[in-house]
Amino acid sequence: MEKIIFIISIASLAVALIVFIGKVLTDGLNKAFDWKGKPSKIMLCSFLIYMISFGVYIFVSKAS
């Protein structure tokens, strides 16, 4: 169970970083923090999934 949660956590962080780097390379740093577009919402949701799943991973690994 711990491994699955950790893989989900790392994958969602990778998605968030890839989208962020893609936005920086295409639109520049100023537009990278504009939250109106679909890529920004994907990046934000992916980062939230990362934070939640990593917290669950820490909780599960300490409980074992």
Secondary structure, 3 states (H helix, E strand, C coil): CHHHHHHHHHHHHHHHHHHHHHHHHHHCHHHHCCCCCHHHHHHHHHHHHHHHHHHHHHHHHHHC
